[in-house]
Each structure stands twice: as structure tokens, then as C-alpha cells.
């Protein structure tokens, strides 16, 4: 089907979908830079600066518990901003969530360590991490929706991938910042240089706010306002009329979330603490994977516009399933080259293929009146049993099985299998009109619309 470039009016002038996608992208970069920066610092710095009373692996486990705290509050952010986004609009929520995320990260850069204020230091760290989670919980759904609901027919997958690009770019920036500071020496990083990338995030926040304040609401939401058909309590409507779709979509989310966090946050701990290698081995691998992931996300999204969301998503999940044991075998070789190849395959190919297809898929599963709440529930609640606990589970498995990697590989495979089964039970959505007030649940279960 031919498509045309959609124009919307912003402050009296025409703005293209590309400008709108760019606005979503810059905000997403800010959010993911902040989120990934914490994960890397949890493995390299926070385990000793905020949890110094433990041995290295246990201290890392405690630091990852605070890492998980950000995931725990993501559903809260999804519920709050999903409701407000379906009631008040997508744009204002994207401005608020960016401020929450950015200011929390900036405050982390000012936080005293355990040596200065004792137990209050990790408590404050957890509180700020929870605020980060709330901000990110509301950010993702709004950023993707802004692109999906503005995009021309036949290009929803492509444009929904733009905010998804915030993930590899955010990882690239955060990892690059840590790697750059590493040139000062490990002692400098641990003794205070780690604060610099947290404080520098305020610059990205300022740029993101300037761009986002200049965008407009999508046509689909404006139509809801004009016709008075907004849902009164969107989340309740999601749970009442779309329970099966929501559960299946959460299942589809699991492998992407686990794979992302195993080959990102846990990787650094495994390489440094278990394998005894320099942290630059893991950081270099992540930098290469981020570059590869950028192209993979775009390619997967474009392919999903041609052949559908499910085949592309299934490709990524299957790749995560079959490569889990080979990836950890490459890790255990201690070869920097093989470790880099492993991270590229697991993170840059498998996870990013799923990531490229999921934004449009989750948006298309729900009608406009509850779309923000529906996809936020799927994405943020689905992360609790998956990405939130993945680094902790992996650390416990390695600790329990005397530093063996096979239990972690088996865990990654099991999560991929859940995703594959869930995807096979979901319908294909890529030809579905985005403005149609129809529900997936009607097709799946015969529930009246």
C-alpha cells in the first residue's frame, strides 16, 4: 500500500513525521543513557562505594538489587503516565517523564557515599533509582505512540523504531563515558570521576525538553478529545477487555528484557568478577554491540513493515534461544575478540531484532483510547519477572554453581522459549488500521467491543 509523508501543525507551521520521530528519539536517548549508566556503575563503582561491607560478588549483588529497584517502579510509572497519557495527551507526559528521569540522574552525581553518611547513602541511591524507574516507566509508551500515531500507513514499524534507537545510542553514550573516564585509571573512577557522566546528563535533558515542547499531539488522540470518547479509567478497561492480549504480550516481552540485561548489566560483573578480566573488555564489547544494534533495530523495524511484526520478533527470540550456550562458551574463553562477538550476537542481533519489532506490535494490539495504558502495562509490568531480576538471578546462579556459566545460559534459553510460545498465540497486527476502534480481544476471545 502506498504511503504519504504526514504533516502536522506545530505552533502554526508544518512538522514532518521525521521531526516528530527525532523528538521522540532525543528523549529516549536521555532516558536510556541515564538507565544504562546506572547499570554499568552498579557493577564497577556502587558495589564498593555504597556497599563496602561485603565481598566483591556479594557487594555487586546488593548493587544489582538497587538496579532492580528501578525496574520495580517502572510499572508504577507506566500506570500513572499511561492513565494520564490516555486522558490528557501524549506530549505533556513525555515532558514530565524526562524531567523526572534527568533530575534523578543528576542528583545521583551529587550523592554522598557510604563513607560520608553511612547507611543513608544506599537508601538515597535506591530512592533515586526508583524515581528513575518511574520516569522510564512512563516514557517508553509515550515516545513510541507519538511516532506510531503520527506515522503514515505502511511505515509504523520504521518510525516506531526511532525512539527504540535511544537504547543503543544511550548504551553507546553511557559506556563511552565510563570508558573515557577509565583512561584516568580505576582509582580515579572509583574515587569520584564516576560522578561526571551523571552530572553531564543535565545537558541532554535540556536539549530534549527544548525539542519535545515543540511537538503536537497525534491525530488519533485529538480525535478522541473531539469526540469525547476517551476512556475514564484506561487501565481498568485494559484489564477487563484485553486480559489475554495483555498476558500474551507480557510473555512476548520476556526474552528481549532478559537478553538485554544479561548481556549488558550482568556481563560487566561476569567479565570482571568471575573471569578476572579488565572492565574494558566488557565495555569495548558493549560499544561494538551498540553500533551493530543501531542498524539491526532499523532493519528489523523496516522488515516488520513488509512481512509482519511476529516473524521478525520470532527471529530475534529464536536467535536468543539457540545462541545462549555458544555465547557463554565464548565468554568463558576469556578471549576479548570472542567476548565481543558473543555480545554482538546476544545483544546487538538477538535482543535488538526483538526490540525493533516490539514497539509497533504492542501499540497495534490496543485501541487508541487505552493504547498508552495497554502498552505501558505490557512493557513495564512485563519487565518485573524478567529484566528487573535477570542480573540478580544470574549472579545468584553463578555464585551457587561455583562460577559456572551453564545455568545462566539455560535461564536465557527458558525465557526465550516463553517468548516464542507467547508470540505464536498473538495475532499479526501490521496491516491493522491504527485509528480503528477495534480490539484484539474481540478477535481472540469474542468479547463484545
C-alpha positions as CSV (number, residue, x, y, z in Angstrom):
1,X,0.0,0.0,0.0
2,X,1.5,3.4,-0.9
3,X,2.2,5.8,1.9
4,X,2.5,9.6,2.1
5,X,4.5,11.7,4.4
6,X,2.2,13.0,7.1
7,X,2.4,16.6,8.2
8,X,1.1,18.0,11.5
9,X,0.8,21.6,12.7
10,X,3.1,22.7,15.4
11,X,2.9,26.3,16.5
12,X,1.5,27.4,13.2
13,X,4.0,25.5,11.0
14,X,4.1,22.1,9.4
15,X,6.2,19.5,11.1
16,X,7.1,16.2,9.3
17,X,6.9,12.8,10.9
18,X,10.7,12.8,10.8
19,X,10.8,15.8,13.1
20,X,8.3,14.1,15.4
21,X,10.4,10.9,15.4
22,X,13.5,12.9,16.2
23,X,11.8,14.5,19.2
24,X,10.9,11.0,20.5
25,X,14.4,9.8,19.8
26,X,16.3,12.5,21.7
27,X,14.1,12.0,24.8
28,X,14.6,8.2,24.6
29,X,18.4,8.7,24.4
30,X,18.3,10.7,27.6
31,X,16.2,8.1,29.4
32,X,18.3,5.1,28.3
33,X,21.6,6.9,28.9
34,X,20.6,7.5,32.4
35,X,19.3,4.0,32.9
36,X,22.2,2.2,31.4
37,X,24.7,4.4,33.2
38,X,23.4,3.2,36.5
39,X,23.7,-0.5,35.4
40,X,27.3,-0.1,34.5
41,X,28.2,1.9,37.6
42,X,26.5,-0.7,39.8
43,X,29.0,-3.3,38.6
44,X,32.1,-1.0,38.7
45,X,31.6,1.5,41.4
46,X,28.5,1.3,43.5
47,X,29.4,-2.2,44.9
48,X,32.3,-0.6,46.8
49,X,31.3,3.0,47.3
50,X,27.8,2.3,48.6
51,X,28.0,-1.4,49.8
52,X,31.6,-1.6,51.1
53,X,30.8,-4.1,53.9
54,X,30.5,-7.1,51.5
55,X,32.9,-9.2,49.5
56,X,33.1,-8.1,45.8
57,X,30.4,-10.5,44.4
58,X,28.0,-10.0,47.3
59,X,28.5,-6.2,47.1
60,X,27.7,-6.5,43.4
61,X,24.6,-8.5,44.2
62,X,23.5,-5.7,46.6
63,X,24.2,-3.1,43.9
64,X,22.1,-5.1,41.4
65,X,19.3,-5.2,44.0
66,X,19.2,-1.4,43.7
67,X,19.4,-1.8,39.9
68,X,16.3,-4.0,40.2
69,X,14.6,-1.3,42.2
70,X,14.4,0.9,39.1
71,X,12.5,-1.9,37.3
72,X,10.1,-2.4,40.3
73,X,8.9,1.2,40.0
74,X,8.6,1.2,36.2
75,X,5.1,-0.4,36.3
76,X,4.1,2.4,38.7
77,X,5.3,5.0,36.2
78,X,3.6,3.1,33.4
79,X,0.3,3.1,35.3
80,X,0.4,6.7,36.3
81,X,1.6,8.2,33.0
82,X,-0.3,5.6,30.9
83,X,-3.5,6.8,32.6
84,X,-2.6,10.5,32.2
85,X,-1.4,10.0,28.7
86,X,-4.7,8.4,27.6
87,X,-6.7,11.1,29.5
88,X,-4.6,14.3,29.0
89,X,-2.4,13.5,26.0
90,X,1.0,12.0,25.0
91,X,3.0,15.2,24.8
92,X,2.8,16.6,28.4
93,X,3.7,13.1,29.8
94,X,6.8,13.0,27.7
95,X,8.0,16.3,29.1
96,X,7.3,15.3,32.8
97,X,8.9,11.9,32.5
98,X,12.1,13.3,31.0
99,X,12.4,15.8,33.9
100,X,11.9,13.1,36.5
101,X,14.5,10.8,34.9
102,X,17.0,13.6,34.2
103,X,16.9,15.2,37.6
104,X,17.1,11.9,39.4
105,X,20.3,11.0,37.5
106,X,21.8,14.5,38.1
107,X,21.1,14.0,41.8
108,X,23.0,10.7,41.8
109,X,26.1,12.6,40.7
110,X,25.8,14.7,43.9
111,X,25.1,11.8,46.2
112,X,27.5,11.2,49.2
113,X,28.9,7.7,49.5
114,X,28.7,5.2,52.4
115,X,32.0,6.5,53.8
116,X,30.4,10.0,54.2
117,X,26.9,9.4,55.5
118,X,26.7,5.7,56.2
119,X,23.6,3.7,55.5
120,X,21.8,6.8,54.3
121,X,23.9,6.6,51.1
122,X,22.5,3.3,49.7
123,X,19.0,4.3,50.9
124,X,19.1,7.6,48.9
125,X,20.6,5.7,46.0
126,X,17.7,3.3,46.0
127,X,15.2,6.2,46.2
128,X,16.7,8.0,43.2
129,X,16.9,4.7,41.3
130,X,13.2,4.2,42.0
131,X,12.4,7.7,40.6
132,X,14.4,6.8,37.5
133,X,12.2,3.8,37.1
134,X,9.0,5.9,37.4
135,X,10.3,8.2,34.7
136,X,11.3,5.5,32.3
137,X,8.0,3.6,33.0
138,X,6.0,6.5,31.6
139,X,8.5,7.5,28.9
140,X,8.6,4.5,26.6
141,X,4.9,4.1,25.8
142,X,4.5,7.8,25.0
143,X,7.6,8.1,22.9
144,X,6.6,5.1,20.7
145,X,3.0,6.2,20.5
146,X,4.0,9.7,19.3
147,X,5.7,8.0,16.3
148,X,3.2,5.2,15.7
149,X,0.1,7.5,15.8
150,X,1.7,10.1,13.5
151,X,3.3,7.7,11.1
152,X,1.9,7.2,7.5
153,X,0.4,3.8,6.6
154,X,3.0,1.2,5.9
155,X,5.7,2.9,7.9
156,X,4.6,2.4,11.5
157,X,7.3,-0.1,12.2
158,X,10.0,2.1,10.8
159,X,9.1,5.2,12.7
160,X,8.3,3.3,15.9
161,X,11.9,2.2,15.9
162,X,13.3,5.7,16.2
163,X,12.6,6.0,19.9
164,X,13.9,2.4,20.2
165,X,17.2,3.7,18.8
166,X,17.6,5.5,22.1
167,X,18.7,2.2,23.6
168,X,21.9,1.5,21.6
169,X,22.6,5.3,21.5
170,X,22.1,5.5,25.2
171,X,24.2,2.5,25.8
172,X,26.9,3.8,23.5
173,X,27.0,7.2,25.3
174,X,26.9,5.8,28.8
175,X,29.5,3.1,28.1
176,X,31.7,5.5,26.2
177,X,31.5,7.9,29.1
178,X,32.6,5.3,31.5
179,X,35.3,4.0,29.2
180,X,36.6,7.6,28.7
181,X,36.8,8.1,32.5
182,X,38.6,4.8,32.7
183,X,41.6,6.4,31.0
184,X,42.1,8.3,34.2
185,X,42.6,5.0,36.0
186,X,40.4,2.7,38.0
187,X,41.3,4.6,41.2
188,X,40.1,7.9,39.8
189,X,36.9,6.3,38.6
190,X,36.1,4.8,42.0
191,X,37.2,7.9,43.9
192,X,35.0,10.5,42.3
193,X,35.3,10.6,38.5
194,X,32.2,8.4,38.3
195,X,30.1,11.4,39.1
196,X,30.9,13.2,35.9
197,X,28.6,11.3,33.5
198,X,25.7,11.6,35.9
199,X,26.1,15.3,36.2
200,X,26.6,15.7,32.5
201,X,23.2,14.2,31.8
202,X,21.5,17.5,32.6
203,X,22.8,18.9,29.2
204,X,20.9,16.1,27.4
205,X,17.8,16.8,29.4
206,X,17.9,20.5,28.4
207,X,18.2,19.6,24.7
208,X,15.4,17.0,24.9
209,X,13.0,19.4,26.7
210,X,13.6,22.1,24.1
211,X,12.7,19.7,21.3
212,X,9.7,18.0,22.9
213,X,8.0,21.2,23.8
214,X,7.7,21.9,20.1
215,X,5.7,18.9,19.1
216,X,2.0,18.3,18.7
217,X,-0.5,15.6,19.9
218,X,-1.1,12.7,17.4
219,X,-4.3,12.9,15.2
220,X,-5.7,9.7,16.8
221,X,-5.6,11.2,20.3
222,X,-7.0,14.6,19.1
223,X,-10.0,12.7,17.6
224,X,-10.7,11.1,20.9
225,X,-10.8,14.5,22.6
226,X,-13.0,16.0,19.9
227,X,-15.5,13.1,20.0
228,X,-15.4,12.8,23.8
229,X,-14.6,9.0,23.6
230,X,-11.6,8.9,26.0
231,X,-11.6,6.1,28.5
232,X,-12.5,7.1,32.0
233,X,-10.2,4.6,33.7
234,X,-7.9,3.2,30.9
235,X,-6.1,0.6,33.0
236,X,-9.3,-1.0,34.2
237,X,-10.5,-1.2,30.6
238,X,-7.3,-2.8,29.6
239,X,-7.6,-5.4,32.3
240,X,-11.3,-6.0,31.7
241,X,-11.4,-6.2,27.9
242,X,-7.9,-7.2,27.0
243,X,-6.7,-9.7,29.6
244,X,-5.5,-12.4,27.2
245,X,-3.7,-10.0,24.9
246,X,-2.0,-8.3,27.8
247,X,-0.7,-11.5,29.3
248,X,0.5,-12.8,26.0
249,X,2.2,-9.6,25.1
250,X,3.9,-9.6,28.5
251,X,5.1,-13.1,27.7
252,X,6.4,-11.9,24.4
253,X,8.4,-9.2,26.2
254,X,10.3,-11.6,28.5
255,X,13.2,-12.7,26.2
256,X,14.0,-9.3,25.0
257,X,14.1,-7.9,28.5
258,X,16.2,-10.8,29.9
259,X,18.6,-10.9,27.0
260,X,19.1,-7.1,27.1
261,X,20.0,-7.1,30.8
262,X,22.1,-10.3,30.9
263,X,24.3,-9.2,28.0
264,X,24.5,-5.6,29.4
265,X,24.4,-5.2,33.2
266,X,25.4,-8.8,34.2
267,X,28.0,-9.1,31.5
268,X,30.3,-6.5,33.2
269,X,30.1,-8.3,36.5
270,X,30.8,-11.7,34.9
271,X,33.8,-10.4,33.0
272,X,35.4,-8.5,35.8
273,X,34.4,-10.5,39.0
274,X,34.2,-14.1,37.6
275,X,36.6,-14.1,34.7
276,X,39.0,-11.7,36.3
277,X,39.4,-9.6,33.1
278,X,39.7,-5.8,32.8
279,X,36.4,-4.0,32.7
280,X,37.5,-2.5,29.3
281,X,36.9,-6.0,27.7
282,X,33.2,-5.8,28.6
283,X,32.9,-2.1,27.8
284,X,34.6,-2.5,24.4
285,X,32.2,-5.3,23.6
286,X,29.2,-3.3,24.5
287,X,30.4,-0.4,22.4
288,X,30.6,-2.6,19.3
289,X,27.3,-4.2,20.1
290,X,25.6,-0.8,20.4
291,X,26.8,0.2,17.0
292,X,25.6,-3.1,15.5
293,X,22.3,-2.8,17.4
294,X,21.6,0.6,15.9
295,X,21.5,-0.9,12.4
296,X,19.7,-4.0,13.5
297,X,16.8,-2.1,15.1
298,X,16.2,-0.1,12.0
299,X,16.5,-3.2,9.8
300,X,14.1,-5.3,11.9
301,X,11.6,-2.4,12.1
302,X,11.6,-1.9,8.3
303,X,11.3,-5.7,7.7
304,X,8.3,-5.8,10.1
305,X,6.5,-3.3,7.8
306,X,7.0,-5.8,5.0
307,X,6.4,-9.2,6.4
308,X,4.8,-8.5,9.8
309,X,5.8,-8.0,13.4
310,X,5.6,-11.6,14.6
311,X,8.1,-13.2,12.1
312,X,10.7,-10.6,12.9
313,X,10.1,-10.8,16.7
314,X,10.2,-14.6,16.5
315,X,13.5,-14.4,14.6
316,X,15.1,-12.5,17.5
317,X,13.7,-14.8,20.2
318,X,14.9,-17.9,18.3
319,X,18.3,-16.4,17.9
320,X,18.4,-15.8,21.7
321,X,17.4,-19.4,22.3
322,X,19.9,-21.2,20.1
323,X,22.9,-19.0,20.9
324,X,22.8,-18.9,24.7
325,X,25.2,-21.7,25.3
326,X,27.6,-20.7,22.5
327,X,27.7,-17.2,23.8
328,X,28.7,-18.2,27.3
329,X,31.3,-20.6,25.9
330,X,32.8,-17.6,24.1
331,X,32.7,-15.6,27.4
332,X,34.5,-18.4,29.2
333,X,37.2,-18.5,26.6
334,X,38.4,-15.2,28.1
335,X,39.3,-14.0,24.6
336,X,38.4,-10.3,24.2
337,X,37.6,-11.0,20.5
338,X,35.2,-13.9,21.2
339,X,33.6,-12.0,24.1
340,X,32.9,-9.1,21.7
341,X,31.4,-11.5,19.1
342,X,29.3,-13.0,21.8
343,X,27.9,-9.7,23.0
344,X,27.2,-8.6,19.4
345,X,25.2,-11.8,18.7
346,X,23.3,-11.8,22.0
347,X,22.7,-8.1,22.5
348,X,23.3,-6.5,19.1
349,X,21.5,-9.1,17.0
350,X,19.0,-11.2,19.1
351,X,17.8,-8.6,21.5
352,X,17.8,-5.7,19.1
353,X,15.9,-7.7,16.5
354,X,13.1,-8.1,19.0
355,X,13.4,-4.5,20.1
356,X,13.0,-3.3,16.5
357,X,9.6,-5.1,16.1
358,X,8.0,-4.7,19.5
359,X,7.1,-1.0,19.6
360,X,4.7,-1.2,16.7
361,X,3.4,-4.6,17.7
362,X,2.5,-3.6,21.3
363,X,0.9,-0.3,20.1
364,X,-1.2,-2.1,17.4
365,X,-2.6,-4.6,19.9
366,X,-4.7,-1.9,21.7
367,X,-7.3,0.6,20.5
368,X,-6.4,4.3,20.8
369,X,-8.5,5.1,23.9
370,X,-6.4,2.7,26.0
371,X,-3.2,2.4,23.9
372,X,-0.8,4.2,26.2
373,X,-2.0,2.3,29.3
374,X,-2.1,-1.0,27.5
375,X,1.4,-0.9,26.0
376,X,2.9,0.6,29.2
377,X,1.3,-2.2,31.2
378,X,2.8,-4.8,28.9
379,X,6.2,-3.2,28.7
380,X,6.7,-2.1,32.3
381,X,4.8,-4.8,34.2
382,X,6.3,-7.5,32.0
383,X,9.8,-6.4,33.0
384,X,9.3,-7.4,36.7
385,X,9.7,-11.1,36.2
386,X,12.3,-10.7,33.5
387,X,14.8,-7.8,33.1
388,X,14.3,-6.5,36.7
389,X,15.6,-9.6,38.3
390,X,17.8,-11.0,35.5
391,X,21.2,-9.6,36.8
392,X,20.3,-10.8,40.3
393,X,19.2,-14.3,39.2
394,X,22.4,-14.6,37.1
395,X,24.6,-13.5,39.9
396,X,23.0,-16.0,42.3
397,X,23.3,-18.8,39.8
398,X,26.9,-18.1,39.2
399,X,27.5,-17.8,42.9
400,X,25.6,-21.1,43.7
401,X,27.2,-23.1,41.0
402,X,30.8,-22.2,41.7
403,X,31.2,-19.6,38.9
404,X,29.8,-22.0,36.2
405,X,28.0,-20.2,33.3
406,X,25.8,-23.0,32.0
407,X,22.9,-22.2,34.5
408,X,22.8,-18.7,33.1
409,X,22.7,-19.9,29.6
410,X,19.8,-22.3,30.5
411,X,18.0,-19.4,32.1
412,X,18.3,-17.3,28.9
413,X,17.0,-20.2,26.8
414,X,14.0,-20.8,29.1
415,X,13.0,-17.1,28.8
416,X,13.3,-17.2,25.0
417,X,11.1,-20.3,24.9
418,X,8.3,-18.4,26.8
419,X,8.5,-15.5,24.3
420,X,8.3,-17.8,21.3
421,X,5.1,-19.6,22.7
422,X,3.5,-16.2,23.5
423,X,4.2,-14.8,20.1
424,X,2.7,-17.8,18.4
425,X,-0.5,-17.1,20.3
426,X,-0.7,-13.4,19.4
427,X,-2.3,-12.2,16.1
428,X,-0.4,-10.4,13.4
429,X,-1.1,-6.6,13.5
430,X,1.0,-4.8,10.9
431,X,-2.0,-4.3,8.5
432,X,-4.4,-3.2,11.2
433,X,-5.6,0.5,10.9
434,X,-4.1,2.4,13.8
435,X,-7.1,4.6,14.3
436,X,-9.7,1.8,14.2
437,X,-11.6,1.4,17.5
438,X,-11.4,-2.4,17.4
439,X,-9.8,-4.7,19.9
440,X,-7.5,-7.7,19.7
441,X,-9.5,-9.3,22.4
442,X,-12.6,-9.3,20.3
443,X,-10.8,-11.3,17.6
444,X,-9.2,-13.7,20.2
445,X,-12.0,-14.3,22.6
446,X,-15.2,-13.0,21.1
447,X,-15.6,-10.3,23.8
448,X,-18.0,-7.7,22.5
449,X,-16.4,-4.4,21.7
